[in-house]
């Protein structure tokens, strides 16, 4: 049972004494939800499942996507500075595309 937002002492007593209600089947697409009553309030949390374990294994992909976003943003800013210092206006467009388009897209994907 996950106890998000519940104080640790209450969570420990919850695990030992409160009745547990579980909804969702193991083979369905709905996540399993575990709920328990604490002090008249109902606390619910998603149970650990295979899909959540799979998403936890995807962190290297997010790290790589964020690294690409960082490099695109930094490179774009360097190109904008280069265009301003040298007067070569074609670098403005490339710098803006990297900074304003590529960087946010990869940040969102990460």
N, C-alpha and C positions, 0 to 999 in steps of 0.2 A: 504494500500500500504506500503510495506516495503522499506526502503531507505538505504540499506547497502552501506557504502562508500560515501554517499552524505552528505555534511554539513547540520546541523540541520535547518539553515535558508532557504537553498535551498529546503530541504525536505518539510518544512511547505508550502512554496509557490507552490511546486510541487503538494501537495495534494489538494490545493485550485484551481489551475488554469490549470494544464496540462491535456491534454486528456489522458484517460486511455484506454489501450488495454488489454483485457483479453482473454487468450486462454485456452483451456482445458474445458471439460464438468464436471459437478459435479459428474456424475455417471461413469466417465471413470477412467482408471488406470493412466492416465497422470496427473501430478500435474497442478494446475492452475497457470499460469504465468501472472503477472501483469507488464506491461511495460509503461514507460512514457518518454518523451523527455525533457531533461534539458540542456540548452545551446548547442544544436546541438548534444548532446550525448544521447544515449538511455540507460536507466537503467531498468533492469528487476529483479524481485525477485519472489520467489515462494510464493503463497498465503497460508495462514493457512488452513489446511485441517484436516479431521478426522484422517488420518494416522499420521500427525505430532503431533497431540494431544495425540494419542495412544503411540507414541514413547517417548513423554515427561512423560508418566505415568510409563515407564519402568526403571526409574533411580534407584529404589531400587535393581533391579536385577543386574545392573551394579555395584552398590556399593558392593553388596555381592560377586560378582565375583572378584572384585578388592581386597576385604578383604581376600578371599581365596588365591589369587596370592601373596599378601603380606606375609601371614602366611607361605605359601609354600617356598617362597624365604628366609624368616628369618629362618625357620626350617632347610632348606637345608644348609644354611651357618653355623648354629650351629652344624649340623652333620659333616660338613667338618672340623670344628675346633676340634670337639670331636675325629674324626678319626686321625687328626694330633697329638693331645696331647696324646692319649692313644695307638696309633699304631694299632687300630682295623680297618683293611682295608676295611671291608665290609660296613662301614659307608660312605666311599668315594663314592661308587656307588649310594647309596640312596641319599646322599647330592647333588650329581651332577644331578641326575634325578629331584629332587625337584627344584633345583636352575635353571638348564638349560632347563628343559622341561616343568614341570608343571607351574612354575611361568609365563613364557612368554605366554603359551597357555591361561591361565586365564586372563592375562593382555590384550591380543588381544580380547578375548571374551567380556571383560568388555567394 
